Amino acid sequence: MTVGCSPAIKALPKTGIQANRLEVFSRKIGHVWANLMVLPFVAELRALLREPNNRHLSDGWHSTAARGTRFVPKDTTIEEESFRASFQGKTKDKRVAENPRCFDLPTDHQAEEVLRAYLLPGVPKLTGLGNRGGFSGAGIWRVESEQGDYCLRRWPAQEPGSNRLRLIHQAQTRAADAGLTFIPRLARTRFGQTWFVHAGRYWELSSWMPGCADFWQRPSVPRIEAACAALARTHLVWSKHSFDVGPCPAIQRRLQVARSFRLPQSVPSDFFRQVSGKGVDPRFGEQLWQRAVAVVNCHLPSVEPMLAPWAERIFPLQFCFCDIWHDHVLFTDDKVTGIVDFGAVKLDHVAVDLARLLGSMAGDDVFLRQAGIRAYQELRYLTSEELCLVDLLDRTGTIAACANWLHWLASGERSFADTTAVAQRLEQIVRRIESW
């Protein structure tokens, strides 16, 4: 008689109680196969549940007795593990060699090692770009190869987790497969995945997108129309692959900031010193901080009353960028040739993207905002309620952003490589709120 594998054996238990039940079941059925195959899984599960850092259980990670207590992605194949082992411990940076989960060393040598996981012809040329003016903590390299240029991205520490990265890459791939040429196409490793794990970080390789994020230098109606049309085309593609209904998550995020924010008791003196360099008023950093505190004190109390009537309304939800703004939209002349950084992609209402894009590009310029909305609606219709939501999310999101910057700078919760860029960004937000 052929011994089949029941669903109880196929499903890896999630708790110790289930593990005990499976162990009893395996004894009851009395098959040698069950004793040989199921009990080792039970022992492994028990060992994993004893791990103090068991957050990885919900984040797509696993551990085996053969690998000890070192965590590896659960999607990792034996072939991939062998490949990674061929260069782990040989890194030129001693600190990385001693700690494979070191998060703070964006060395070119790490990038070179990661590229070995991709089937690029010849010897690719790497150019480190730091975080390319971003604030997420990601590392960026330009890769020039015989088959074209690529962007190598090292995700920030402890982000985003394999389950979430899989969702982000799913959204990005579907948009690129739909023929949207301004969406970067992800490259696959020799193991068939769209990411690679090295030195405790997730890495990805995608096509290099031409153009410059220079709308502020050359604002025009054709350009904002092109940006909003590109956004609408992306939303239309994503609406075919992801759809849900429920309260708008962007509203909930803003309400959370409004309800939880507490004015920092300490001031970021290091930040003041770093932004008040040569040729800058030495009081600039402190004055900017005081202005930011003033606008938050004045406007943050109004966020909850504005959003409360909308909090329980049901909206259609789908994949959205949730962080598409000026610096993420690349232009060549008046054409959008790239939209970059998909790190915030999640289910939300499309109004959050249009609000973020218009707020960062057009600000309060009514003429540019109307041009952008018209271009969007030529491709994707918005109801009058949704149009009101765009304006509401723009206004409350700008206030919440200012509060978030105060929190990040005072708490040290996030570190930023370019404090000058941080100061410029905060000053833009403060200046806009002060004009209301």
N, C-alpha and C positions, 0 to 999 in steps of 0.2 A: 504494500500500500504506500502510495506516495504521501509524504507528509507535507501538508500545505502550511503556509504562514498566515495565521489569523490576524485580523485587524488589531487585536490586543497586543500581538507581538510586534507588528509593524510600527505601531505608534510609540515613540519614545516617551515614557512618562514624564510629567512635568513636576510632580511632587514626590516626597519620600513615601507618602501613603500609597500612591499608585505604584511606586517601585516595589513596596512590600507585597501588594496584591499580585503584581506580575510575577514576583518570585514564587509565591504560593501557587499561582496558576501553572507555572512552568514545572513545578514538582508534581502537580496533579495530573498533567497530561502525560507525564512519564516518558517523553520521547528524548532520546539521546541528543537529537539536534537542538531541542529547546534548551537542554541543560548546557550545551556547549556554546550556544549563540546568545541566549537571552540573559543568563546570569552575568556574563561580563558587562553587558550594557547596564544592568542594575548596579554593579559595583562602581562602574564609571560615573553613573548618575549620582550615587551617594557621595563620591569623592568631589564631584563638581559642586554639589549643594553645600559642602563644607567650605568651599572657597570663600574667603572674606569679601572678595570683589565680585560678587555674583551678579552685578549689574549686566554683565555680558550675556546672561541667560536670556534677557529680553532684547538683546541687541545683535543676535545672530552670531555669537561666538561660542566656541566649545573647547574643551580640554580633554586630553586622553592621557592614560597612564604612561604611554610611551613618550609623550611630550612633556610630562611633568606638570608644573604649574604655569608654564608659559602659555599665554592665550594666543590663538591663531584664528583667522576667520573660518567659520564653519564651511564656507564654500571652497576652501582651499583643498586642492587635490594633492595626492602624494607626489605627483610630478612637480607641481608648483612648489611644494615644501622643499623638495630636493634642490630645485633651482635656487630658491632663496637661500638655502643652507650653503650653496656653493660660494656665496660672497659675504654672508653674515660673519661677523667677527674679523673680516679683513679690511674694514673701512679705515680710511686714513685718519679719521678723527677718533682718538682714544676713548673719549667720553661716549660716543655712539657705540663703539665696540663693546664697552663695558655695560652699557644699558641700551638694549635694542628698542626700548620704548621711549628713548629720549625725544622730547618734543621740540626742543628749542635750537636745533642746529640745521638750518636750511642750506647745507653745503652742496656745492656743485658735484662733489663726489657721490653723494646720495642720489642725485638726479641721474648721474651717469649709470649707476647701478640699476636704477629703476628702468632706464631705457633698454637695458638688456632683456627685459621681459617683453619688449615689443619687437616685431619683426621689421625693423627699419633697415633698408639697404645701406651699405657703406658705413662711414663713420660720421654720425650726425654731429653737427656743431651746436653746442649749448651756449646760450647767453642768459645769465641770471638777471632778472628784472625786479628782484625783491618782491614786494606785494603789489607793485604797479599802481601805487596810489590808493589801494583799497584799505579797508579798515577791519577786515575779517581775520587777519592773521595768516592768510594763505600765502604760499610761496609760488612764484611764477617764473618759468623759464621759456625762452623761445628756442625751438628746436628746428634747425635747418637741415634737411635731409635731401637725398637724391630724388625722392618722390614728392617733395613739397615741404612746406613749413607747418610746424605744429606748435601747440601751446601745452607745456607740461605744467600741471597744477598739483601742488601739495596741499591737501586740505588742512585746515587748522587743527590743533591738538584736540583730541577727544570729540571730533566731529567727522562725519555726521552719523556714523554707525552704518553697518552694511545694509540693514533693512531700509533705512531712509535714503542711502545713496542709491540703492536699487530703484527706488521710486523716482528719484531725481533723474537718473540716467534713462529710465523708461520714458519719462516725459520728454527729455531732450532728444532721444533717438526717434521717437514718433514724429516730432516736429521736423527733424532733419529728413526723415524718410518720406515725409509728405511733400518734399520739394522746396522747403523754405531755405533758400540758399544763405540767408543771414544767420542761421542757427549752426553753431559749430558741430561737426560730426565727430563722435567719439571713436577713437581707435580701440581695437581689441588686443589684448595681450596674446602671447603664444598659447595661452591656456583658455582662450575664448571669452575672458571677462573684460568688462569695460573699466576696471580699476585694478590697481595692484597695491598690496600692503607691504611697506618697508619702513623700518625704524619707527614703528608704532604709529605710522600715519597712512592715510589713504592717498593714493596718487591716481591721476587720470591724464590721458593724453587725448587732445582733440585738435581738429584743424585750426590753423591760425587764421583769424578773421582780419581782413584788411580794413583800413579806415581809422578815423580819429574821433574821440568823444569831444567834439569842439563846437557843440551847439551854442554854448554861451558866447563864444568868440564870433560866431556867424549865425545869429538867430534869424529865422525867416519862416514865412508861412509854408512854402513847399517842404522845408525840412521837418517841421513839426507835423505836417500832414503825413509825410513818409514814415515818421516814427510811430504815429498812432495807427496808421494802416498796417504796419508790420506787426504791431501788438494785436490788432484785430484778427489778422490772418493766423497768428499763433493761437489765439483763443479759440478760433473756429476749429482748428485741428485738434486741440486738446479736448474740446467739448464732445468729440466723437469717441474719446477713449476714457474719459473720466467724468462721471456725473453723479451728483448727490444733491440732497436738499437739506436745509437746516439753517440755524442762525449764522450770521456772517462772522467767521472767525476773526476778521480784522477788527470788527467792533469789540469783540471780547478782549482782544489784546490791548486795545486802547483803554477800555474800562479797567483792566487790571493795572495798568500804569497809573491811571488817575486815582485808583483806590489804594494802591500800595506805596506810592511815592512818598518819601520823607525827605525833607530838605537836608542835605549833608551838613553835619556839624563841623567837619573839617574841610579845609580848602586844599586843592592839589598844588602845593607850593612848587614841586618839581616841574609841573606843567607850566606854571608861570615863568619859571626861569628859562625853560627850553624854548618857549615861543617868543620870549623877549630878547632876541639876539641882536647882533650888530645891525644897525640901521632901523631898529624897531623901538618904539617907545617902551622903556623898561616897565611901564605900568600897563602895557597892552593886555597881557594875560590876566592880570587881576581885574582890570576894567571889564574885559569880556566876560569873566566869571560873574561879576556883579550884575551885568546886563542880563545874562542868562537867568540868574536867580530871580531878577525882577520880573521878567516876562513869564516865567513859570509860576511865580506867586500870583501874578495877575490873571493868567489865562487857564491854568490847569484846573481850577475849581469849576470852570464852565464845561469841561469835557464830559463829565458824567451826565449832567442835565441835557446836553445836546444829544448824547448817544442813547440814553435810557429808553426813549420811545421806540428805538430801532432794535433794541437788544434781543427781543424775542421774535422778531419777524422772520419768516421763513423765506430763504432765497435759494436759487439754484447755485450749486457749488461745483467747481471743476478745478483742474490744475491751473495755477496762476504763478507768476514769477515772484510776487510779493516783495520784490526789492528791485524793480526795474526803474532806474533813474538815469539822470544825465550821463554819468560816467560809464554806464553799461551799454549805451547805444552808440555804435560807431558809424560815422558817415564818410562817404566818398562823394565829394560835391554835395548834391542834394539827395543822394540815395543812401538808404540804410544798408550797410554791407556787413553788419555784425551786431548781434546782441549777445553779450557775454555775462558770465556769472549766474549760474542756476542754483546757487547754494541755498536760497530761501524758498524754492519751489514747494508748494503744498496746495491742498484743496482750499479754495476760498472763492469769494465772489469776484468777478472780473473788474468790478468798480475799484477794487483796491489797487490794481495795476494801473488803471487809467488815472486814478488820483495821484499815485506816486510819480508817474511819468510827467503829467501836466504840472504838478506842483514843483518838480525839480527843474523843468525846462522853461515853462511859461510863467511860473510864479502866479502873480495876480494880474497879469496882462490879459485882459478880457478878450482882445482881438485874437491873440495866439491860442488861448484856451478854446474859444469857439471854433477856430479853424481845425484844431486837433480833434475835437469831439465830432465835428462834421465828417472828417476823414474816417474816423473810427466807425461811425454809424452808417457810412456808405457800404460797409462790409458786414457789420454786426449791429443789429438794432438794440437800442437801449430804451427801456420804458422811462417815463417821467420820474418814477420813483427811483430807478437806478441812477438817473442823472443827478438827482438830489443827493444820492448816496455818494457819488463821486466827489462832490464839493464837501460833503460832511467828512468823509474819510481824509481828504486832503488837509482840511483845517485841523481836525483833531489829531491826525497823524503827525503834523508838523509840531504841534505843542508837545505831544508825547515824545517825539524825537529829542526835543530840547531837554526834557526831563531825564530821558535815558542817558544823554551825554553827561549831564551833571552827575548822575549816579555812577556811571562807568569811570569818570575821571576822579571822583572823590574816593571811591571804594577800591580802586586799583583792580577791580574784577577783570578788566580787560586791559591788555597792554597794546600800545600802538607804536609802530616803528617810526612813523613820520608825524611828529607832534605839530609841525607847521600845517600839514594838510588837515589835521584834526581841528586846529584853531580856525582855519579858513572855513571849514564845513560848519562848525558851530556858529561862527560869525554870520554866515549866510542865513542860517536858520533864525538866529536872533534878530537880524536886521529885517527879515520878512515879517516876523511876528510883531515887531515894534511898529511896523507900518499899518497894522490893522487898527 
